[in-house]
Amino acid sequence: MNGRGDRNRTPLIAVLSANSISTAGTSLTLIGVPWFVLETTGSAGRAGVVAFCATLPIVVSALIGGPVIDRIGRRRVSVASDLVCGVSVAAIPLLHYANALAFWMLCALMAVGGLLHTPGNTARYVLVPDLAEHAGTTLARAASLFDAVSRGARMVGAALAGVLIALVGAETVLLLDAATFLTSALLIAAGVRGVRAAEPRKAATPVSLRAYRAELREGYTYLLSNRLLLAVVVMVLFMNGTDQGWNAVLLPVHASAELGGARDIGLLTALFGAGGLTGALLYGAFGHRFSRRTVFTVCVVLCGAPRYAVAALTGTTLPLAVTMALSGIAGGVLNPILTTVIYGSVPDELRSRVSGVLTAGGELAMPVGGLAAGLLVESAGARGALLAMGTVYLLATLSPLVFPAWRTMDAAGSGSGSGGTAAEASVPSPSAEISSSGPCAPASAPEARTPRSSES
């Protein structure tokens, strides 16, 4: 690459644009699919089953996909992921219009999309450090921009989803989501061409099952050798599991029974996203002045459990709307902290593998979370389910106050480089947001995805 800024910034802009469009579309699915299931089946349990089918393949692909991303190439994986997700999402309304959509088909289509979603997210995410260097900007600025743009897109997508479902129906919203995946694929295919870090890597050893297992083992060894990293993964595992129950079952059921339906889901999710965007920007501007661990500990407690308690104890939109906005601000601080740590700690040659392992660990409970929420609603009612899952969330987020491993967070990943060796790195932060972004996405998270949560 030459030194001219405009040319060097193009790949980073392409990735930011593609990720924002894909994230906005994911928000459409995150709201559209649960609402579609509730409208067509009337069953919270079935909504939980669909969430299980959508998220289990995400975990599987994250568990085994890291080495594949490097061998196939990050650009190719991102494009293929978006195309498959787009086709699987579009097939749902098209089959429904043809009166040919059986429930098992819906589950299968969500599973196919989920299987390809995480590798695409991971492929874009791990490109950011290289693209920041090409663009002549700092890693911290690029990471904050990546997170802020994603949050803004999620906010816009959620608001549109609520309005569009009410105006044109969930089926049309899913078709729009398919179009966003296609647009994202085109942007990556055209905008990231020629970037060395995005192309397939020549393996030191021939392709074989033994070599694949060795590469996969490197990622797991990195995770298991770091106590702080393990603590992060375990905490985010419970956060993402309960958040999946919230997104796929609890919030749609609560909005249908107590609030104003799909429009209120869109409003509440958009407020959470707006809060997240604000929190990410505030941390980018002022976060360096404060202890990383202190800020993270306070914000992680505030970002989750209050939503569940307020929804369980009130039956109107305003208290929950205020809580969602404030919780979003707290949640918006989390991913920049985790992202900065992982980018500064994990060497480039391990980034895809470690990110895949972190994502898998953080999302391991998501299939169970959606299924458990559906079963809890049918057995204990919506209020009982909200209080039970809110309690799990609270206990998980108290872990930074309890376990000594978290005390090393301020020192972890504080180097200026893009990472040393696995032995040198203190801790990588999750690559996915502390919240999953939903089926075809989960994801977030992260939004990451190293352990991120789908809502933060």
Disulfide bonds with the S-S distance in Angstrom:
Cys85-Cys440 2.43
